[in-house]
């Protein structure tokens, strides 16, 4: 199966700029961007909610970039770098698509900002709803018991 934008030539910085323009067009009031070795991060405020997306970046040293399909045969450094950059560009295009689709769905009334971005909304403690609730959801499925989903919440 092919992946969305797997052969894109759109540079990552152009995708980031497109995301920022899209957010402005749909009413975002703040935008921030940063990165580290493992993730690129975008954060924005929309409808009085702070939203955080962490875009996992591929491992530059992974065999998918450094090794050919023939066992034990390494790619040149420039070939490995080109494949790595292609994978990064693909991820940025996918993120731009996801954000644009979520915002358009909210704009036409299919869903709401909170419904679309729920897992990425930042709670007062700095964690996202998704980071906070994922362990509780796993425990609920494992034990068949409904957990409290927010701090101080009742188990129902």
C-alpha positions as CSV (number, residue, x, y, z in Angstrom):
1,X,0.0,0.0,0.0
2,X,1.4,3.4,-0.9
3,X,1.5,6.2,1.7
4,X,0.1,9.6,1.4
5,X,2.7,12.0,-0.1
6,X,5.4,9.4,0.0
7,X,7.0,11.0,-3.1
8,X,6.3,14.6,-2.2
9,X,8.8,17.2,-3.2
10,X,7.2,19.9,-1.0
11,X,9.8,21.0,1.6
12,X,9.0,20.6,5.3
13,X,9.2,24.3,5.9
14,X,6.6,24.9,3.2
15,X,4.3,22.4,4.9
16,X,4.8,24.1,8.2
17,X,4.0,27.5,6.7
18,X,0.9,25.9,5.1
19,X,-0.3,24.6,8.5
20,X,0.2,28.1,10.0
21,X,-1.8,29.8,7.2
22,X,-4.5,27.2,7.5
23,X,-4.7,27.7,11.2
24,X,-5.0,31.5,10.8
25,X,-7.7,31.1,8.1
26,X,-9.8,28.9,10.5
27,X,-9.4,31.3,13.5
28,X,-6.4,30.2,15.5
29,X,-5.1,33.0,17.7
30,X,-1.6,31.6,18.6
31,X,0.9,29.4,16.9
32,X,4.3,27.9,17.9
33,X,6.7,25.4,16.4
34,X,9.8,23.6,17.7
35,X,11.7,20.4,17.3
36,X,14.2,18.0,18.9
37,X,15.9,14.9,17.6
38,X,12.8,12.7,17.9
39,X,9.8,15.1,17.3
40,X,8.7,18.2,15.7
41,X,6.0,20.0,17.7
42,X,3.4,22.5,16.8
43,X,1.1,24.2,19.3
44,X,-1.8,26.5,18.6
45,X,-4.7,28.1,20.3
46,X,-8.2,27.9,18.7
47,X,-11.6,28.3,20.2
48,X,-9.9,29.1,23.6
49,X,-8.2,25.7,23.6
50,X,-4.5,25.0,23.5
51,X,-3.7,22.2,21.0
52,X,-0.4,20.3,20.7
53,X,0.7,18.0,18.0
54,X,4.0,16.0,18.3
55,X,5.1,14.8,14.9
56,X,7.4,11.8,15.4
57,X,10.5,12.1,13.3
58,X,12.1,9.0,11.8
59,X,15.5,7.8,13.2
60,X,18.1,9.2,10.8
61,X,20.2,6.1,11.4
62,X,17.5,3.5,10.8
63,X,18.3,0.7,8.4
64,X,15.4,1.8,6.1
65,X,17.6,4.8,5.3
66,X,21.2,3.5,5.7
67,X,20.9,0.0,4.2
68,X,19.8,-1.1,0.7
69,X,17.4,-4.0,0.2
70,X,20.4,-6.3,-0.4
71,X,21.6,-7.7,3.0
72,X,24.7,-6.0,4.4
73,X,25.0,-3.4,1.7
74,X,25.0,0.2,3.0
75,X,23.7,3.2,1.1
76,X,25.9,6.2,0.5
77,X,25.6,9.0,3.1
78,X,23.9,11.3,0.6
79,X,21.4,8.6,-0.5
80,X,20.6,7.8,3.1
81,X,20.1,11.6,3.8
82,X,17.8,11.9,0.7
83,X,15.6,9.0,1.9
84,X,15.5,10.4,5.4
85,X,14.5,13.9,4.2
86,X,11.8,12.3,2.0
87,X,10.3,10.6,5.0
88,X,10.3,13.8,7.0
89,X,8.6,15.7,4.1
90,X,6.0,12.9,3.9
91,X,5.1,13.2,7.6
92,X,4.8,17.0,7.4
93,X,2.4,16.7,4.4
94,X,0.3,14.2,6.3
95,X,0.1,16.5,9.3
96,X,-0.9,19.4,7.1
97,X,-3.7,17.2,5.6
98,X,-4.9,16.0,9.0
99,X,-5.1,19.5,10.5
100,X,-6.8,21.0,7.4
101,X,-9.4,18.1,7.3
102,X,-10.2,18.5,11.0
103,X,-10.6,22.3,10.7
104,X,-12.8,22.0,7.6
105,X,-15.0,19.3,9.4
106,X,-15.5,21.8,12.2
107,X,-16.2,24.7,9.9
108,X,-19.1,23.0,8.1
109,X,-20.6,21.6,11.4
110,X,-19.7,17.9,11.0
111,X,-18.0,18.0,14.4
112,X,-16.6,20.5,16.9
113,X,-13.1,21.7,17.7
114,X,-13.1,19.8,21.0
115,X,-14.3,16.6,19.3
116,X,-11.8,16.8,16.5
117,X,-8.8,17.8,18.6
118,X,-9.7,16.2,21.9
119,X,-6.6,13.9,22.2
120,X,-4.4,16.9,21.5
121,X,-5.9,19.5,23.8
122,X,-3.5,20.5,26.5
123,X,-4.7,20.2,30.1
124,X,-3.7,22.6,32.9
125,X,-0.8,20.3,34.0
126,X,0.8,20.4,30.5
127,X,-0.1,16.9,29.3
128,X,-2.6,16.4,26.5
129,X,-5.9,14.7,27.0
130,X,-4.6,11.8,25.0
131,X,-1.5,11.4,27.1
132,X,-3.6,11.6,30.3
133,X,-6.3,9.2,29.2
134,X,-4.5,6.5,27.2
135,X,-3.4,4.5,30.3
136,X,-6.9,4.8,31.8
137,X,-8.5,3.5,28.5
138,X,-6.1,0.6,28.4
139,X,-6.9,-0.2,32.0
140,X,-10.6,0.0,31.3
141,X,-10.3,-2.5,28.5
142,X,-8.1,-4.8,30.5
143,X,-10.2,-4.7,33.6
144,X,-13.7,-4.0,32.3
145,X,-14.0,-1.0,34.7
146,X,-14.7,2.6,33.8
147,X,-11.9,4.9,35.0
148,X,-11.9,8.5,36.1
149,X,-10.8,10.3,32.9
150,X,-9.8,13.7,34.4
151,X,-8.0,14.4,37.6
152,X,-10.4,14.4,40.6
153,X,-13.2,12.8,38.5
154,X,-15.5,10.2,39.7
155,X,-15.4,6.6,38.4
156,X,-18.7,5.8,36.9
